Amino acid sequence: MNKRELGRTGIMVSELCLGTMTFGQQNTQAEGHAQLDLALERGINFIDTAELYAIPPRAETYGATETIIGNWLKAKGGRDRLVIASKVVGRSSSPWYRPGGEQARLTPRQIRYALEGSLRRLGTDYIDLYQLHWPDRSIGLFGEGGTTFKNLPQDDGVPVEETLSVLGDLVAEGKIRHVGLSNETAWGVASFLAASKTGLPRVASIQNAYNLINRTFEIGLAEMALREHVGLLAYSPLAQGYLTGKYLDGARPPGARTTLFNRGQRYEKPGVDEAIRAYHELARQEDLDPIQLAVAFVTSRPFVTSNIIGATSTLQLEALLASLDLVITPELESKINAIHQVHSNPAP
């Protein structure tokens, strides 16, 4: 397992990161622990979680994933061998994130509250990478599309400096080591980088969706990631399972995420099925596994620090790990890009 530097931190993380959002919802604690064991055995040293996990977010499962990871850490030890990333929710009206049903915001008081909860559930004194799960300001999120940006209010979010200031305090207190963003825009990353020049923490990474049917990160953000060393932690390399082909033509296989939760709208837009079929046909022509093709493509991108893979079984995890054996040659990349030109980002 190759390792890559997380931003400018000097921390080396595995090129594949274990995503854990199914722990506590689709996966039991025992199943989650089995995945963690396998990931560690295969050289993964990077684990990603969040205060709101498991997914889909519900009051009953809030914090469950961190608790499962914490129980595994308590049983296995070796905290110093791992890089653990977690996240604090952005603006949200869901009533279970904060005491008394208060609207969640990225204020100093709320960030401290969220972090203390994550540390307690994980059973650790520090988190290596603490990420802002989504922005505090009003923007289109999770594929829903951007706002019109007409008459955009200038005071619609907690000021970046205020959020970074408390994160700087938490770094000084030893409770977090580094800071990252998630579901952010180029403007957002630039704003955080500018604020860091006043002595506040510099963001090390950005965790956004990136896959064969959503390569929008390449438009603006990829250059920033490379030039500013704010690498992508790519989530949904299989487009929430849609790139496996199991949902083609509206199919709903038993036990699959979209079948269970009906949360796949981001990947149910016009042109998606046609694009997926094209990539599957390429895999067939090249005698490749389409799942491994999709995952290997993401891992191979120069602006990707780590590719976040998630599974609901160790068999699925084995298949994702096998993607490391697939090399995206220049010839194969040209064929992928030819499909992209015809089927460009149908599921942004």
N, C-alpha and C positions, 0 to 999 in steps of 0.2 A: 504494500500500500504506500504510494507516494504521499509526501506531505508538502504542504504549501504554507507560506507565511500568511498569517492573519493580519492584513493591513501592514502597518509599520511596527507591530507590537513585538516582533521577535518570537512570537508563539507559532509553532508549527502544528498545523492541523491536517488530518487525513483528507485526501481528495474526495472521499465519500464521508458523509456525516449521517448518523442515524437519527432520523426523525421519529418522534415518539407520540404523536398526537392521538394514536389509536389506543394507547394504554389507558385502561380505565373505562373504555366504552366498547370498542370492538374486541379488545384484548384484555384478558384477565391479568392479574399481577404475575402469575406463573408464566404466562405466555410472553409478557413484556420482559421478564427476567431472562427467559430463554433467548430472546432476540438480543438483549444486551450482552449476554455471554458470547453468542456467536459473533456479534460485531467486534467485540474486544479481541476475540480469538483470531479474527481475520485482519486485524491491524487498524480498525477504526478507533480513534482516540477522541472523537468529537461527537458530542451528543447535544441535540437541540430539543428544547421543550418551551413551555410558556405557562404563565399563571392560569390562563383561561382553559388550558387543555384538561380533559379530553375534548375532541371535536366529534360532533357538533357541540358548541358551547351550551351548557345547561347548568342551572344552579346545583343540581345533584352531582355533577361530575367536575365542577370547578376545582382545580388543584389536584385532581386525582392522579394525573400523569406524573407530576413532580413527586407526589407521595410514593408512587410505585418505584420511581428512580431512587428516591431517598432510601427506601427499604432495601433495594439492591446494593446501594453503596454501603449501607450499614452491615450487610451480610458479607459482602465481597472485599470491602476495603479498597485501597489503591486510588484514593481520590486524586492524589498528585499525578497520576498517570493520565488523567482525563482532562479534556477541555469541555466544560459544561456551559452551554448557552441557554439563557431563558429570556423571557420577554414580559414587559409590562403593557397592559392594554392601553390603547389610545382613547380618544373620546368615545364614550358609549353610554347609552341610557339603560342598558341591561342592569337590573337592580341588584344582582348578586355579587358584583365585583367589589363594591365599596359599602362600608357600614351604613345602615339606614337607607339603602337604596340610592345614595347620592350618585349623581352622574359622574362617571369616571372621566378624569382629565389628567393630563401630564403635568400636574402641579408638584412642587416639592413635597408637600405633605402626603399626597397620594402615592407618589413614587416610593417614598420611604415605607409607607404602609404595605404596598405591593411587594417590595423587595424583602421586607422582614418575613412576610408570609412565604415567599419562595424559599428563602434560606431555611426556614423552619421545616417546610415540607421536604426539601432536599436533604436536610440533615447535614448541611455544610456551613462553613464560616464565610465562604465567598463564592461568587459566581464569576467565571472567567470572562464571559461576554454577556452584557446586559443590554437587550435590544428594546427599542420602542416599537411595539408590535404594529402600529399604524399611526399616522399623524394625528395630532390634536385638532388641526384645522379641517375645514370642510372641503374635501375633494372626493372625486369618484374613487371607490376602492373595490378590490377583488373582482375586476372585470366589468363593473357596472357602467363604466364610461365616465369621462370627466365632466365637470360642470361647464357651463357656457363661459365662465369667467367674466361675465358682464357685471359691472358694478360690484366686483369682488370686495367684500369688506376687508379692511387692513388689520382689524383687531379680532379676527375670528378664531384665533388659537392662542394657547399659552405661549408667550414669547420663547423662542428657541434658547435665548440666553438664560432664562429662568429655569428651563428644564435641564440644560447642560450644567448649570451652576450646582444644582443639587446632586447631579451625577458626579460632578467633580468632588463634592464633599464626600460622597460614598466611596469614590476611589481612594481619597485620602484616608478614610476610615478603614480601608482594607476589605470592604464588603463586596466590591466589584473590582475587577481588574481593568476591563476595557468596555467601550460603549459601541453599540451598533444600531443601525436603522432597519426598518422592515416596511415593505409596501410603500416605498417612498418614490418621489419624483426627482428629476434632475434639479429642480429649483430647491427642493427640500434638502438634498445632499449638499448643494452649494451653500445654502444658508447655514447649515451646521458646521461645515468646514470654515466658513468665514468667522463664525462665532468662536471657534476653537483658537483663533489667532490671538485672542485676548487672554489666553492662559487657561481656557476651559478644555475639557477632554476632547481629543480628536476622534471622530468616528472611525472605526476600523473596518466596517463591513456594511453591506446592505443586503437584506434577505427579501428577494422579490421572486415572483413566479417566472420561470423560464423553461421553455420546452419547444419541440418542433412546431407546434401550432400557436405558439406565443413567443416570438423572438423580439418583442417590442423593447426589451432591455437594450438591444443593440442600437436603438435610435437615441443617442444622447448619453444614456447612462453608461454604456460600455466604455466609451472614451474616458469618462470621468473615473470609472473604476480603475482603468489602467494607469492613467496619468496621475491620479491622486492616491493610488494604492488603497482604495476603498472597494475591495473585491466583492463579487457577488457570491452570496450563499443562496444557491438556486433551489427553490422549492417547486414541487410538482413537476419533476422531470418527465413523468408519465401523464401529465395533464389530468391528475386526479383519477388515473386509471383508464382514461378514454383512449390513450394511445395504444393500449393493449388490444383494442378492437372489440372488447367485450360488450360495449354499449352501442355498436353500430346498428343503424336502422331502428333505434329505440329499444333495443334489447335490454332486459333488466334481469341479469342472472341472480339467483338466490344468494343472499349474503353479501352482495357487493355494496359498496358505500352508497352509490346513487340509488340503488334499490331500497336500501334501508332508510336513507335520510332525505332523498330528493333534494340534494344540494349541489347538483352538477350543472346548474344553468350557465356557469361561466364557459362550459365546454359543449354547449348545446346550441350553438349559433349557426347561421347559414354558412355552408362551405366546410364545416368541420369534418363531416363524414367523408367527403370527397378527398380532403387532405390526408386523413388517416389512411384511407385506402391506397393513396399514392405512395405513402411511406411503407406500407405493408407490401405493396408490389415491389418496391425497390429492395426491401429485405429478402423477398422471395427470389428475385433475380440474382442477388449477391449471396444467396444461401446463408443468410444471417437471421438471427432471432430478432423480430421487430422490437421487442421490449429492450433487449440489450443494445440495439442500434440507437433507440431513443435516449437511453440513459448515457451511453458512451459519448454521444454527440455533446450532451450538456457538459460532461466532465472534461471533454477535450477543449472547451473554449478557453482562450487565454485570460479572459477577465473573470473567470470563475475561480474562487478560492476553494469552495467545497460544494459538492452536489448532495443535497439532502434527500436521502432515499427513505421511504417508509413502506412497511409491509404489515400484513396481519397474520403472517405465519413465518416460521423459519425457512420453509420451502421457498416462499416468495422472496425472502431476504437472500437466500442462496442464489436465486436467479438474478437478482439485482447486483450482487457482488460479482457474478460472472461477467458482468459488462466490462470489468477492468481488463479482460483478455481481448477485447475488441478494439482494434486500432482504427481510428478514423483517418484513412489515408487521404492525400490530396484528391485522388480520383473519386473516392467515395464522397468526400465533402462537396465536390463539384456536382455530383448527382443529387445530393441533398439540397444544395442551393438552387438547382434547376427546378426542383419541386416547389421550393419556397417562393420562387419567382412567380409561379402560377397560383399557388395556394398561400398567399402571404398573410400570416397572422390572423387566421379566422377566429381565434379565441383569445383576444388580448385581455 
